[in-house]
């Protein structure tokens, strides 16, 4: 029973990606969809971006991070993971709010893809206009 209470959950979103994050006291083992962070996020920047809240809170080696992420691309997924980790850290220690907020980890990025409009080839693009 006490082991379950030391698990902190957080949900992160960016574009159409959603990440369900569980952090628990451990040695810094991280996994995404049952794979290592470095294997799932192919580029180094994505790993760095996803783990940024842990680095900001100086607790990278204090927690094990288990993530299930779906939707969107790799970039959006790394942003969703970062958002979820920040929210989970906040449940662990509410005093981290000021630090995480100042670093911008708690703000959800609201930018979404704009829908395609009828009578146009895309969201903003128009078909070529001919006067004559």
N, C-alpha and C positions, 0 to 999 in steps of 0.2 A: 504494500500500500504506500509506504513512504517513497519507494523508487518511482512510482507513477507521479507523485507530487513534485518531483524534481525535473519533470519534462515540461518545457515551455514551448507553446505553439504560437506560430505567427503566419499570417497569410499575406503574401505580397503580390501585387499586380503591376503590369506594365504592358501597354498596347493590348494584345489579346492573349498574353501569357499570364498564367496563374501559378504561383508557387506556394505549396503547403510546406512549412518549415517546422521541424522539431529540433530544439537544442536541449542538450542534457550535459551535466557535468561529466568531463572526460579528459582526453589527452589531445584533442585537436583533430580527430579523424573526421573527414568530411566526405559525404557521398550525395550524388544526385541521381535519382532514378536507379538506385542500386549499382551505380558506377562511381569511380573516384572523380572528384572535381576536375582534375587535370585531364582525364580521359574524356569526360562529357563536354566540358568547355574547351574546345580545341586551341583557342588562342589565349595567350597569357593575360591579355587585357581583360577578357571576360572573367577569368578566375579572380583577378585583382579587384574587379568591380563588384563581383558577387560577395567577396569576403571583406569588403571595405568597412562595413559596420563593426565587425569583430576587431579589426585593426584600430578603428577609432576608439573603441571601448577598451582597448588593451586586454583583450580576452581571447585571442586567437587560439592559444594552446590550452585554454581552460574548459572549452566546450567541444562536444561532438555534435556535428550538424548533419541531420538527415533531411533530405529535400525530395519532394515529389513535384515535378514541374511539367506543365502541359500547355500547348498552344503557343502561337507566335514563333519567332525565329530565335536563334542562339543569343543574339544581342538583347532582345526583349526579355528572354528568360533569365539572363544574368541580372538584369535590372529588377526583375520580379523577385529573384532570390535575395538580392540585397535588401529590398523593401521588407520581405518576410523575416529575414534575420534581424533587422532593426526592430521590428514589432515584437519579436520573440524576446529580444534582449530587454526591451522595455517592460515586459511582463516579469522578467527575472529581477530587474532592478529599476524601479521608476526614477531613481536619481540620475540615471543615464540620459533622461529625456533632453536636458539642456545641451549636452554634448552631441547627441545624435541629431537633434534638430538643427543645431548650428552647422553641422557638417552636411546637412541636407538629406539625410538618410530616411527621415520619417515622412517626407513629402512625396505623395504619389504623383507620378508624372501623368497628367491628364490627356496628353496628346494621343489621339486615335486616328486611324485612317478615315478620311472623309469619303462619304458614299458617292458613287457614280450617279450623275443626274441624267434623267431621260432627255433624249435629243442632243446629247453630247457624247464624245468618245471617252471622256473620263470625268473626274470630279470637277476640274476647273477648265480643262482644255475644250475648245470649241472647234466645230468643223470649219474648214476654210470658207471665208466670206467672199462671195463674188458679186460685185455691183452690177455687172452686165453679163 
